[in-house]
Amino acid sequence: MRMINNNDAMENFETIWEHVECGIMIIDAETREILNVNPVAARIFGEDKTKLIGRKCHKFICPTEGCDCPIMDKGQVVDRSERTFIKADGSNLPIIKSVVKINYNGKLALLESFTDISNLKEAEEKLLQLGILEQSGKAKSDFLSRMTHEIRTPINAIVGMTKIAENTSDIEKLKYCISSIGTSSQHLLDIINDVLDMSKIESGKFELYNAPMSLEKMLSKICGIFADMMEQKGIKFGIFVHPETKVNYIADEMRLSQAIANLLSNAIKFTPQGGSVKLAVKELEKGENDSILRFSVTDTGIGMTEDQIRRLFQSFEQADNSISRNYGGTGLGLTISQTIVEKMDGKIWAESVYGKGSLFIFDVRLAHDNSCGRSAGIQNLNPADIKALVIESETENREYMDSILRSFGMNPDTAATGTEAVQITTEAAIPYDVIFLDAGLTDSDALETAKKLKAQNEDTVIIMTSFACWNQIEEPAQQAGVARVLLKPVLPSSVLDAINELVGATVIDDETTSQNNTMPNFSGRHLLLAEDVGINREIFISLFENSGLDIDIAENGAEAVQKFGNAPEKYDLILMDIQMPEMDGYEATKQIRSMDAPSAKTIPIIALSANVFKEDIEKSLEAGMNDHLGKPIEIQEVIKKLKKFMKKGGARRKS
């Protein structure tokens, strides 16, 4: 793993933080002056970042706390609260903010992150109009209190990962942190959307948007949201995907992950320090065109009585009144999960023993994505000839790793302790090609075991550890001769990648090979990219620098309209960001479509947006766009859209 110096790390941090979908400011702890802001903070304020840098934070975020800072004056370690942000135009915006101390360029500073909750406030009004909330002030107060608690959970992850990113000089950790920040930001948006979803459910307008999805990619994102939270609580977290489960389906990935996340959030909430939470996935039935998948979340938490189970799936309800006092929660998650599952032709239920934990299960019917294969395999080597050893103290984890390797066609040996593993390798006639070693061995030190194993099996040891322990174990692992560190919980694809890297085989991934991994030749094609965030433009241009594609840039909607109007026959396609200053993507599209030039009616326009719910996509189509790409962009999905619409655009230009 390549190491970078502190200057490089800071440069990378300054670059990648522009992707986070929440406002972030760095404030001088002594003078209270703003030192730096990210693009989202400037966008929320309504002016360029230069208009923010140098200002006193309490002049527009905490106007009543000029000399009463919760962190610097009141001695709080962390401040998480609801505030009113005063924008450049003088209007007020409700936000949820979180503040912690950091070291910034050698000086004490405050890292402040905040999120616009105006949608939440609007949703509250809608719920009041629908009569969902009780009229009494106490009921409203209790509900909003629970909502605030739920919103703070992903904010904690955002703040925590930001601090880790600032203090590391490892590019891989920076990438992991920014990925976790992104998924936590999305989780924050999902919580706010929960309230909006309830109004849709009540009005009968709750719908799904089905599209191709990768099951493992979805589960990886969920890991990113909850892994750090479980580490902080000392909860053992495991994801177990049955190796024979199909990989690719047609489904509403956002809603399906929302249903799973709601169950995991509850499990973490009600599981005490040192407990365990497990997410398991398996294919119950497999038909010609679809399958029934079972998702189950098991915890060792407080459990429930029969009466509490009967009340679980009622809107705005908790198992009993003490739940919200002791554990928080909106009371919406399970009702929304039930709606999602039923929309997917499934059912959801709970089983529990009071005081011993709970099991939540739901089955859904998902259509097969037949454009992709089921799983991956190994080429150029006979899997049965790859000699593998799994060393894992916990029986369930050991059996899970064994089942994954056997699904690849391998015949692994297993050991429950480091002592047993050393003995097995000592007596083996042939050295092992790959050894998976759990970092949390119960009988011995994993690193000492790794050294002993390396003496007889050169460059074959892969150590498995959680992200929270990555910092502590990575350098000692390298010194011990470990070939690679694999993050837990592991999924079949990550295990296969590790084997491929170590053994040198070529992976045949049906999902990947079903697509064209070679960058197509777009020579002679012209694209207009309307995107206000500089780093996003740079990334897109870099991705397609070898494609021959001619890319023009517009930094806002008004500029996009002007550039297209000046040369309407030049462009084959427009990629249009939705949220831009001066003029958003919806209005820009409408103005382009209203032009007299014939190409204005036929030019393919594809929306770029982090909003990927069905109603967001429909809004793009209603504005005159042809398709939609979600952020962060996936290169293969972009290539697929470009190939589809460039073909149409090319035909138009030649006619």
Long-range contacts (C-beta under 8 A, 24 or more apart in sequence): 1-170, 1-172, 1-474, 2-171, 3-169, 3-170, 4-169, 4-170, 4-171, 5-169, 6-169, 8-169, 8-171, 9-168, 9-169, 9-170, 9-171, 9-174, 10-105, 10-166, 12-171, 12-174, 13-165, 13-166, 13-174, 15-535, 16-165, 16-174, 16-175, 16-178, 16-535, 17-162, 17-165, 17-178, 18-533, 18-534, 18-535, 18-536, 19-178, 19-181, 19-182, 19-535, 19-536, 19-632, 20-158, 20-178, 20-181, 20-182, 20-185, 21-182, 21-185, 21-186, 21-189, 21-610, 22-113, 22-114, 22-115, 22-155, 22-158, 22-185, 22-188, 23-95, 23-113, 23-114, 23-115, 23-116, 24-111, 24-112, 24-113, 24-162, 25-52, 25-57, 25-111, 25-112, 25-113, 25-114, 26-102, 26-104, 26-109, 26-110, 26-111, 26-112, 27-57, 27-109, 27-110, 27-111, 27-112, 28-107, 28-109, 28-110, 29-71, 29-72, 29-101, 29-107, 29-108, 29-109, 29-110, 30-108, 31-56, 32-56, 32-57, 32-58, 32-69, 33-57, 35-104, 35-109, 36-104, 39-532, 39-533, 41-114, 43-579, 43-581, 44-85, 44-87, 44-93, 44-95, 44-114, 44-116, 45-85, 45-87, 45-88, 46-87, 46-88, 46-89, 47-88, 51-88, 57-110, 57-112, 59-86, 60-85, 60-86, 60-87, 61-85, 61-86, 61-95, 61-97, 61-112, 61-114, 70-99, 71-99, 71-100, 71-101, 71-110, 72-110, 77-101, 78-159, 80-152, 80-155, 80-156, 82-117, 82-148, 83-114, 85-114, 93-118, 94-118, 94-120, 94-121, 96-148, 96-151, 96-152, 96-155, 98-152, 98-155, 98-156, 98-158, 98-159, 100-159, 100-163, 102-163, 102-166, 103-166, 104-166, 111-159, 111-162, 111-163, 111-166, 113-155, 113-158, 113-159, 113-162, 115-151, 115-155, 115-188, 117-151, 117-192, 119-192, 119-193, 119-196, 120-147, 120-151, 120-192, 120-195, 123-192, 123-195, 123-196, 123-198, 123-199, 124-195, 126-196, 126-199, 127-195, 127-198, 127-199, 130-199, 130-202, 130-203, 132-198, 132-199, 132-202, 132-315, 132-316, 133-316, 142-324, 143-316, 143-330, 143-331, 145-324, 146-324, 146-328, 146-329, 146-330, 146-331, 147-191, 147-195, 147-330, 149-328, 149-329, 150-191, 150-265, 150-328, 150-329, 150-330, 151-188, 151-191, 151-192, 153-187, 153-229, 153-265, 154-184, 154-185, 154-187, 154-188, 154-191, 154-225, 155-184, 155-188, 156-229, 157-181, 157-184, 157-187, 157-225, 157-228, 157-229, 158-184, 158-185, 158-188, 160-228, 160-232, 161-228, 164-471, 168-471, 170-474, 173-470, 173-471, 176-467, 176-487, 179-224, 180-224, 180-225, 180-227, 180-228, 182-632, 183-221, 183-222, 183-224, 183-225, 184-224, 184-225, 186-221, 186-610, 187-225, 187-261, 189-610, 190-254, 190-258, 190-261, 191-330, 193-613, 194-330, 194-332, 194-333, 194-336, 195-330, 195-332, 197-332, 197-336, 197-339, 198-315, 198-332, 198-335, 198-336, 201-335, 201-336, 201-339, 206-339, 206-343, 207-343, 207-614, 208-251, 208-252, 208-255, 208-340, 208-343, 208-344, 208-614, 209-252, 209-254, 209-255, 209-612, 209-613, 209-614, 209-617, 210-250, 210-251, 210-252, 210-367, 211-250, 211-251, 211-252, 211-253, 212-248, 212-249, 212-250, 212-369, 212-371, 212-372, 213-248, 213-249, 213-250, 213-251, 213-253, 213-256, 213-369, 214-247, 214-248, 214-511, 215-241, 215-245, 215-246, 215-247, 215-248, 215-249, 215-281, 216-241, 216-247, 216-491, 216-492, 216-493, 218-253, 218-256, 218-257, 219-279, 219-281, 219-491, 220-491, 221-257, 222-257, 222-260, 222-261, 222-264, 222-279, 223-489, 225-261, 226-261, 226-264, 226-265, 226-268, 227-466, 227-467, 227-468, 227-489, 228-467, 228-468, 229-268, 230-268, 230-277, 231-466, 231-467, 231-468, 232-468, 233-268, 233-271, 233-273, 234-273, 234-274, 235-268, 235-271, 235-273, 235-274, 235-275, 235-276, 235-277, 236-275, 236-276, 236-277, 237-276, 237-277, 237-278, 237-489, 238-276, 238-277, 238-278, 238-279, 238-396, 238-397, 238-400, 238-489, 239-278, 239-279, 239-280, 239-281, 239-489, 239-491, 240-278, 240-279, 240-280, 240-281, 240-396, 240-400, 241-280, 241-281, 241-282, 241-491, 241-492, 242-280, 242-281, 242-282, 242-283, 242-403, 243-375, 243-403, 243-404, 243-406, 243-407, 243-492, 244-283, 244-407, 245-281, 245-282, 245-283, 245-293, 246-283, 246-286, 246-291, 246-368, 246-374, 246-375, 247-372, 247-373, 247-374, 247-375, 247-510, 247-511, 248-368, 248-369, 248-371, 248-372, 248-373, 248-374, 248-511, 249-291, 249-293, 249-366, 249-367, 249-368, 249-369, 250-366, 250-367, 250-368, 250-369, 251-344, 251-364, 251-366, 251-367, 252-340, 252-344, 252-614, 254-612, 254-613, 255-340, 255-343, 256-340, 256-344, 256-364, 258-336, 258-337, 258-340, 259-295, 259-336, 259-337, 259-340, 259-341, 259-348, 259-362, 260-295, 260-297, 262-333, 262-334, 262-336, 262-337, 263-295, 263-297, 263-337, 263-360, 263-362, 264-297, 265-329, 265-333, 266-297, 266-329, 266-333, 266-334, 266-360, 267-297, 267-298, 267-299, 267-301, 267-358, 267-360, 268-299, 269-301, 269-327, 269-328, 269-329, 270-299, 270-301, 270-302, 270-327, 270-358, 271-299, 271-300, 271-301, 271-357, 272-300, 272-301, 272-302, 275-299, 275-300, 275-301, 275-357, 276-300, 284-363, 289-367, 289-368, 290-365, 290-366, 290-367, 290-368, 291-365, 291-366, 291-368, 292-346, 292-363, 292-364, 292-365, 292-366, 293-363, 293-364, 293-365, 293-366, 294-361, 294-362, 294-363, 295-361, 295-362, 295-363, 295-364, 296-359, 296-360, 296-361, 296-362, 297-359, 297-360, 298-357, 298-358, 298-359, 299-357, 299-358, 299-359, 300-356, 300-357, 301-357, 301-358, 302-354, 302-355, 302-357, 303-352, 303-353, 303-354, 303-355, 303-356, 303-357, 303-358, 304-350, 304-352, 304-354, 304-358, 305-354, 309-350, 309-352, 312-350, 313-338, 313-348, 337-362, 371-514, 372-510, 372-511, 372-514, 373-509, 373-510, 373-511, 373-513, 373-514, 374-510, 375-407, 375-492, 375-510, 376-492, 376-493, 376-496, 376-507, 376-508, 376-509, 376-510, 376-511, 377-408, 377-409, 377-507, 377-508, 378-408, 378-409, 378-496, 378-499, 378-500, 378-505, 378-506, 378-507, 378-508, 379-505, 379-506, 379-507, 379-508, 380-505, 380-506, 381-503, 381-505, 382-409, 383-408, 383-409, 383-410, 384-409, 384-410, 384-411, 386-410, 386-433, 386-434, 386-499, 386-503, 386-505, 387-428, 387-430, 387-431, 387-432, 387-433, 387-434, 388-412, 388-413, 388-432, 388-433, 388-434, 388-435, 388-436, 388-499, 389-413, 389-414, 389-415, 389-421, 389-424, 389-425, 389-432, 389-434, 389-435, 389-436, 390-414, 390-415, 390-435, 390-436, 391-415, 391-416, 391-417, 391-418, 391-420, 391-421, 391-435, 391-436, 391-437, 391-438, 391-441, 391-449, 392-416, 392-436, 392-438, 392-464, 393-417, 393-438, 393-440, 393-441, 393-442, 393-443, 394-438, 397-438, 401-436, 401-490, 401-495, 404-490, 404-492, 404-495, 405-495, 407-492, 408-496, 408-499, 417-441, 417-442, 417-443, 417-444, 418-443, 418-444, 418-445, 418-446, 418-448, 418-449, 418-452, 419-443, 419-444, 421-449, 421-453, 422-449, 422-452, 422-453, 425-453, 425-456, 425-457, 426-456, 428-456, 431-456, 431-457, 431-458, 431-460, 432-457, 432-460, 433-460, 433-502, 433-503, 434-460, 434-462, 434-498, 434-499, 434-502, 434-503, 435-460, 435-461, 435-462, 436-462, 436-464, 436-486, 436-495, 436-498, 437-461, 437-462, 437-463, 437-464, 437-482, 438-463, 438-464, 439-463, 439-464, 439-465, 439-466, 439-469, 439-473, 440-465, 447-473, 447-476, 447-477, 447-480, 447-482, 448-480, 450-477, 450-480, 450-481, 450-482, 451-480, 451-481, 454-480, 454-481, 454-482, 459-483, 459-502, 460-502, 462-486, 462-498, 462-502, 464-488, 464-490, 515-636, 515-639, 515-640, 516-639, 517-636, 519-544, 519-546, 519-547, 519-639, 520-547, 520-639, 520-642, 520-643, 521-547, 521-548, 522-547, 522-548, 522-549, 522-642, 522-646, 523-547, 523-548, 523-549, 524-548, 524-550, 525-549, 525-550, 525-572, 525-573, 525-646, 525-649, 525-650, 526-550, 526-551, 526-552, 526-570, 526-571, 526-572, 527-551, 527-552, 527-571, 527-572, 527-573, 527-574, 527-575, 527-642, 528-552, 528-554, 528-560, 528-563, 528-564, 528-571, 528-573, 528-574, 528-575, 529-553, 529-554, 529-574, 529-575, 530-554, 530-555, 530-556, 530-557, 530-559, 530-560, 530-574, 530-575, 530-576, 530-577, 530-580, 530-585, 530-588, 531-555, 531-575, 531-577, 531-580, 531-608, 532-556, 532-577, 532-579, 532-580, 532-581, 533-577, 536-577, 540-575, 540-633, 543-635, 543-638, 549-642, 555-580, 556-580, 556-581, 556-582, 556-583, 557-582, 557-583, 557-584, 557-585, 557-587, 557-588, 558-582, 558-583, 558-588, 560-588, 560-592, 561-588, 561-591, 561-592, 564-592, 564-595, 564-600, 564-603, 565-592, 565-595, 565-597, 568-595, 568-597, 568-599, 568-600, 568-603, 569-597, 569-599, 569-653, 571-599, 571-603, 571-649, 572-603, 572-604, 572-645, 572-646, 572-649, 572-650, 572-653, 573-603, 573-604, 573-605, 573-606, 573-642, 573-645, 573-646, 573-649, 574-603, 574-604, 574-605, 574-606, 575-606, 575-608, 575-629, 576-605, 576-606, 576-607, 576-608, 576-625, 577-607, 577-608, 577-609, 578-607, 578-608, 578-609, 578-611, 578-620, 579-609, 585-609, 585-620, 585-623, 585-625, 586-619, 586-620, 586-623, 587-623, 589-623, 589-624, 589-625, 590-623, 590-624, 592-624, 593-624, 599-652, 602-652, 603-649, 603-652, 604-645, 604-646, 604-648, 604-649, 606-641, 606-645, 608-633
